[in-house]
Amino acid sequence: MPKAARYDEVAGFYTAGWTDDVDDPASVRLLDLLGLLAGRQVLDVACGHGRISGPPARAAAAWSGSLRGGVCGR
């Protein structure tokens, strides 16, 4: 089965289980730290569906996400 098809099987789990809200204390702190990455190239390993990636990705020079070896790699 192609990796994209494997992800499609679990994508609903990510969408149903997590929202895009990032106002919880841990996310707020993480986003504060990620703000230091503005203008840099970033690889977000194990990015899931990218909930945390959005705000810093808009500020980064280049942002890539990878699920290799995680959900899609199984």
ChimeraX attribute file (.defattr): number of C-alpha atoms within 10 A of each C-alpha:
attribute: neighborCount
match mode: 1-to-1
recipient: residues
	/A:1	5
	/A:2	7
	/A:3	13
	/A:4	9
	/A:5	11
	/A:6	14
	/A:7	15
	/A:8	11
	/A:9	11
	/A:10	12
	/A:11	15
	/A:12	11
	/A:13	10
	/A:14	13
	/A:15	12
	/A:16	8
	/A:17	8
	/A:18	11
	/A:19	10
	/A:20	11
	/A:21	9
	/A:22	15
	/A:23	10
	/A:24	8
	/A:25	9
	/A:26	10
	/A:27	14
	/A:28	13
	/A:29	13
	/A:30	12
	/A:31	19
	/A:32	12
	/A:33	11
	/A:34	18
	/A:35	15
	/A:36	12
	/A:37	16
	/A:38	15
	/A:39	15
	/A:40	12
	/A:41	12
	/A:42	17
	/A:43	12
	/A:44	15
	/A:45	13
	/A:46	15
	/A:47	16
	/A:48	17
	/A:49	16
	/A:50	15
	/A:51	16
	/A:52	19
	/A:53	17
	/A:54	12
	/A:55	14
	/A:56	20
	/A:57	24
	/A:58	12
	/A:59	16
	/A:60	17
	/A:61	13
	/A:62	13
	/A:63	17
	/A:64	12
	/A:65	16
	/A:66	15
	/A:67	15
	/A:68	13
	/A:69	10
	/A:70	12
	/A:71	14
	/A:72	19
	/A:73	10
	/A:74	9
